[in-house]
Amino acid sequence: MANGSPFAVNFLFLVFLLVPGYVSLRGYLGATVQLDTVTRFDKLLLSVVGGTLTLGVSLAGYRLGVVDRLWRATGSLGRIDSLGSKPLSTTVVSETSASAVVVAVLGLSCLGYALGYGCGTLVHGHNTRKKSQEDLEQPWETAVKQSALGDEVIVVTRDGERIHGQLYRIGSPSEDYDLLLSRAEREGEDGRIPLGMTYHHYRDILRIQFPQMQERGVGNEANAVFRLGGWAAGLPSRAKSRATRIKQGAEERLCSDEAGDETGDDEPPQGDQ
């Protein structure tokens, strides 16, 4: 690096600690299939814990020679040996190339994600039901995905009014929760009153009913380890089923060939007719 000041050393230490730690947290959340509801303080604390664990595992791998073998296998992009064989100092920082630091951080991040995903998989294994990708959806996101333009919608406003209409536009989950209805009608004492096209701001909506929306079943397991395990566990049964189908097909072809031979033997030669 161009400058080997103490600030650069502290910054480099934070990068090596927090970046892999945050990536390990993302791996844990991905393995347990849950939304990121961690507060900023807890996220910082967990990132420090994950980064410390990642650095500890990488240091153990370096002592065993694993890091050196991986580095030689992938090709040298800089003096990575200075990061592992010498104490971290301003001299080491100045002698270490930026490309080596970037590759080292990327490697630690991959290791951190693997560790976080592994820990999350162990925790996820105690769940009584499998979790699918749908568990990561917010309720409004599910409503946007499962609804279609033209579906019947009933909007209950904060004033207690009930508005019936057809869904014309629905707000994006990342922006707003507004609705635009066509052929809207308001319930009244004497029946429904036509309103035409109506716009409903999310602050004025108390409840939304989707009468035509169907309940969606549980999707495929989102955890890659358990999904791969389920696929591997089903290999024997699929192989047995495939062998059974092949055997049945061979028996059917054999029976058809024998029936054809018997039919040919029963027919008289053409010269005797």
C-alpha positions in Angstrom: 0.0 0.0 0.0 1.1 3.5 -0.6 0.9 4.7 3.1 1.8 2.6 6.1 0.3 4.9 8.8 -1.2 3.5 12.0 -4.6 4.6 10.6 -4.1 2.2 7.7 -3.3 -0.6 10.1 -6.4 0.0 12.1 -8.5 0.3 9.0 -7.1 -2.9 7.6 -7.8 -4.7 10.9 -11.4 -3.5 10.9 -11.9 -4.6 7.2 -10.4 -8.1 8.0 -12.7 -8.3 11.0 -16.0 -6.7 10.1 -16.4 -7.7 6.4 -16.1 -11.5 6.9 -18.1 -11.1 10.1 -21.0 -9.4 8.3 -20.8 -12.0 5.5 -21.0 -14.8 8.1 -24.1 -13.2 9.6 -25.7 -13.2 6.1 -24.8 -16.8 5.7 -26.4 -17.6 9.1 -29.6 -15.8 8.2 -29.7 -17.5 4.8 -29.3 -21.0 6.4 -32.0 -20.4 9.0 -34.3 -18.9 6.4 -35.3 -15.8 8.4 -35.6 -12.1 7.7 -32.9 -9.7 8.8 -34.6 -8.2 11.9 -31.3 -7.8 13.8 -30.8 -4.4 15.3 -27.7 -2.4 14.3 -26.0 -2.9 17.6 -26.6 -6.6 17.6 -25.6 -6.8 14.0 -22.3 -5.1 14.8 -21.7 -7.4 17.8 -22.5 -10.5 15.7 -20.2 -9.3 13.0 -17.4 -8.9 15.4 -18.0 -12.4 16.8 -18.3 -13.9 13.3 -15.2 -12.0 12.1 -13.2 -13.2 15.1 -14.3 -16.8 14.5 -13.4 -16.5 10.8 -9.9 -15.1 11.6 -9.4 -17.8 14.2 -10.2 -20.6 11.7 -8.1 -18.9 9.0 -5.2 -18.6 11.4 -5.5 -22.3 12.3 -5.5 -23.1 8.6 -2.4 -21.0 8.1 -0.6 -22.8 10.8 -1.5 -26.1 9.2 -0.3 -24.9 5.8 -3.8 -25.0 4.2 -3.8 -21.3 3.4 -0.4 -21.5 1.7 -1.5 -24.4 -0.4 -4.7 -22.6 -1.5 -2.7 -19.5 -2.3 -0.2 -21.3 -4.5 -3.0 -23.2 -6.2 -4.9 -20.0 -7.1 -1.8 -18.1 -8.2 0.0 -15.2 -6.4 -1.5 -11.8 -6.9 0.6 -10.1 -4.3 2.6 -10.7 -1.2 0.0 -12.5 0.9 2.7 -14.1 3.0 3.4 -10.8 4.8 -0.2 -10.9 6.2 0.2 -14.3 7.8 3.9 -14.8 8.7 4.6 -11.4 10.2 3.0 -9.3 13.0 0.7 -6.7 11.5 2.5 -3.4 11.5 2.9 -0.2 9.4 5.8 -1.8 7.6 3.8 -4.9 6.7 0.9 -2.8 5.5 3.2 -0.7 3.3 4.8 -3.9 1.8 1.5 -5.6 1.1 -0.1 -5.0 -2.3 -3.7 -3.9 -2.6 -4.6 -6.9 -4.7 -3.3 -9.2 -2.0 -5.5 -7.5 0.6 -8.6 -7.7 -1.7 -8.1 -11.4 -2.4 -7.5 -12.1 1.3 -10.7 -10.3 2.3 -12.6 -12.1 -0.4 -11.2 -15.4 0.8 -12.0 -14.7 4.4 -15.5 -13.6 3.4 -16.1 -16.9 1.6 -14.9 -18.7 4.7 -17.1 -16.6 6.9 -20.2 -17.3 4.8 -19.5 -21.0 4.9 -19.0 -20.9 8.7 -22.2 -18.9 9.2 -24.2 -21.1 6.9 -22.9 -24.2 8.7 -23.9 -22.8 12.1 -27.3 -21.8 10.7 -27.8 -25.2 9.3 -27.2 -26.8 12.7 -29.8 -24.4 14.2 -32.2 -24.9 11.4 -32.0 -28.7 11.9 -34.0 -28.3 15.1 -37.0 -26.8 13.4 -40.2 -28.9 13.3 -41.1 -27.9 9.8 -39.1 -27.0 6.7 -38.8 -23.4 5.6 -39.2 -22.3 2.0 -38.3 -19.1 0.2 -41.8 -17.9 0.9 -41.0 -17.5 4.6 -38.7 -14.6 3.6 -41.6 -12.7 2.0 -43.4 -9.8 3.8 -47.2 -10.1 3.8 -47.6 -7.3 1.3 -44.9 -8.8 -1.0 -46.9 -12.1 -1.0 -50.1 -10.2 -1.8 -48.4 -8.5 -4.8 -47.0 -11.8 -6.2 -50.3 -13.8 -5.8 -52.7 -11.2 -6.9 -53.6 -10.5 -10.6 -54.9 -7.4 -12.3 -58.7 -7.6 -12.5 -59.1 -9.6 -9.2 -61.9 -8.6 -6.9 -60.6 -6.6 -3.9 -62.5 -5.2 -0.9 -60.9 -2.2 0.8 -62.0 -1.2 4.3 -61.1 2.4 5.1 -60.3 3.9 8.4 -63.7 5.6 8.3 -65.4 2.2 8.1 -66.4 2.4 4.5 -66.2 -0.8 2.4 -65.1 -0.3 -1.2 -65.6 -3.1 -3.8 -63.6 -3.0 -7.0 -61.3 -4.7 -9.4 -57.5 -4.5 -8.9 -56.0 -2.1 -11.4 -52.7 -1.2 -9.8 -50.9 -2.3 -6.6 -48.0 -0.6 -5.0 -44.6 -2.1 -4.9 -43.4 -3.5 -1.5 -40.2 -1.5 -1.6 -42.1 1.8 -2.3 -45.7 2.1 -1.1 -48.8 0.1 -0.3 -51.3 2.1 -2.3 -54.1 0.6 -4.4 -55.9 1.7 -7.6 -59.3 0.1 -8.2 -61.4 0.1 -11.3 -65.2 -0.2 -11.3 -65.2 0.6 -7.6 -68.5 0.6 -5.6 -69.1 1.7 -2.1 -71.4 -0.2 0.2 -74.4 2.0 1.3 -77.7 1.5 3.1 -79.5 1.4 -0.3 -77.0 -0.8 -2.0 -73.7 -0.2 -3.8 -72.9 3.3 -5.1 -70.7 3.3 -8.3 -67.5 5.3 -7.8 -65.6 4.4 -11.0 -61.8 4.5 -10.6 -60.6 5.1 -7.1 -57.2 5.6 -5.5 -56.5 4.4 -1.9 -53.5 5.6 0.0 -52.0 3.2 2.5 -52.6 5.5 5.4 -56.3 5.5 4.7 -56.5 1.7 4.4 -57.5 -0.3 7.5 -57.9 -3.7 5.9 -57.7 -5.3 2.4 -59.6 -8.5 1.5 -58.6 -10.6 -1.5 -61.5 -13.0 -2.0 -60.0 -14.7 -5.1 -56.5 -15.2 -3.7 -55.8 -18.9 -3.0 -53.7 -20.2 -0.2 -50.3 -21.3 -1.4 -48.7 -24.5 0.0 -45.3 -24.8 1.5 -42.6 -24.5 -1.2 -39.3 -26.4 -1.5 -36.8 -26.3 1.4 -34.7 -23.1 1.1 -31.7 -24.4 3.0 -29.2 -25.8 0.4 -27.7 -28.4 2.7 -31.1 -30.0 3.6 -32.3 -29.7 0.0 -29.2 -31.5 -1.2 -29.6 -34.1 1.6 -33.2 -34.7 0.6 -32.2 -35.1 -3.0 -29.4 -37.6 -2.0 -31.8 -39.5 0.3 -34.2 -40.0 -2.6 -31.6 -41.4 -4.9 -32.1 -45.1 -3.9 -35.9 -44.9 -4.3 -35.6 -43.2 -7.7 -33.0 -45.7 -8.8 -35.3 -48.6 -7.7 -38.2 -47.0 -9.5 -36.2 -46.5 -12.7 -35.0 -50.2 -12.5 -38.5 -51.4 -12.1 -39.7 -49.4 -15.1 -36.9 -50.7 -17.2 -37.7 -54.3 -16.1 -41.4 -53.9 -16.9 -40.6 -52.4 -20.3 -38.3 -55.3 -21.1 -40.9 -57.9 -20.0 -43.5 -56.2 -22.2 -41.3 -56.2 -25.2 -40.4 -59.8 -24.6 -44.1 -60.7 -24.4 -44.9 -58.8 -27.6 -42.1 -60.6 -29.4 -43.3 -64.0 -28.3 -46.8 -63.2 -29.3 -45.6 -62.1 -32.8 -43.6 -65.3 -33.2 -46.7 -67.5 -32.3 -48.8 -65.5 -34.8 -46.2 -66.0 -37.6 -46.1 -69.8 -36.9 -49.9 -70.2 -37.3 -50.0 -68.6 -40.8 -49.7 -71.2 -43.6 -47.0 -70.7 -46.3 -48.2 -68.7 -49.3 -47.2 -71.5 -51.8 -49.8 -73.9 -50.2 -52.7 -71.6 -50.6 
